[in-house]
């Protein structure tokens, strides 16, 4: 049934055997992205994912949503996993080469007119930074349609402007609204941010041209402290950054999707009592 719904997307037991090369990132750009994360807490790499790949994932999520299912079910297909695994040239300078990708800590969105993404929050509420300023955890978010201020692009409060970092991370209020940065991004761009940064998605305008369709995964340094509650779930399961023959079966994907639904349902209740 899943293959019939999206015949242009594959479902195999070893999805990384037939994926393309890692996405190209120049040395200069890699240094810029690293500095952006260390200094401001986030980066944006424009149009890194091929337009055709972004279109295939967006179309698949539209069909899944039309079935009445959560968009995260797009992870039954190979393509989303392949896309995130091909980001090593972007991620390695920040998390080092042996960083972890697990079948967990993932979510997908289809934000339609009048709807909103998650309210202001942090992905990790304990200090998550090394002595050199690099984080141990990186949230990686990819829009598969253009993300604009009209359809709920991401908003960031840069870490240097956050009055609650690093001593009061459970507090998310601030008063200097001019510090807020909207981060619109073309389809196929890659945003990544420090686990401690305060961020959110806005409410989509009723005049938005199309839904904001996106997906995120949490990636980790090999030596990340996983004892805190925020990380314990996300680092569970098989490490998919091992080698190309690593298996990721249909059953494993369904289990990971179920875990993600349960985790995000509880997380939204914990940090957003109005939801």
C-alpha positions, 0 to 999 in steps of 0.5 A: 500500500505504501509503495502504491501511494508513492511509486517514486519512493523506495522501501528497502531493508538497506536504504543506504546502499543505493544512495547518492554521494554526500551533499557537497559543502565547500571548506569555506562554507563548512567553516562559516556554518560552524562559526554560525552555530558557535556564535549564534546557535544556528546555521542555514545552508541554502538549497543543499538538498536537490529540488527533485528530492525535496519535491518527492518528500513533500508530495509524499507527505501531502498524500500521507496527510490526505489519508489522515495520518501524521506526516512522520509516516513519510519515514517508511520510505528510504528517501528521508533517511538517505537525505539526512545520512548525506549531510556529513560534510555539513555536520562533521565539522560541528559534531566530529566525524563519528556523530550518531544518527538514530532511528529516533528523535525525528518529526515531520510537519505539514503546517497549513493556513491558519495552523502553527508549528511548535511554540517557543521551546528548547530541544534540550533544557540542560546546558549542552555545550563543550569548552570550544563552543560546539554543541553535543547535540544538533537539531537538523531541520529541512523544509521540503517546501519554501518556508516563509514568514507567511507559512510558519518559517522558523524563528530563533532567539540567538544564544548571545541575545538570550537572557536566560542562557545558560543559567535559566534554561527552563525560562523562555521569556524575554523582552527585547523582541528586536533580537528575534530572527526570522529564518525563511528558507527555500525548499531543500535548505538545511537549518541546524541549531544548538539544542539550547537555543530558543526557537519556534514556528509562527502561525501560518497566514490564511494568505499563505501560498502553500503549506510548510512541509518539513522534517527534523532529526536530532544528531549527537556527538559520539561522546554526548552525555545522554543521561539527561531526559531530553537525550535519553530517548533520542540516542536510543536504537541503532546507530545509522551512521555506521556504514552503508550496509546498516539495515533499517527494515520496514518493521524498524521504521514503524517502531521508530515512527510509533516511538516518535509519536509517543515522545512528541505527544508527551513532550508537547504536553510537558512544555506546551500545556495549552496543546 
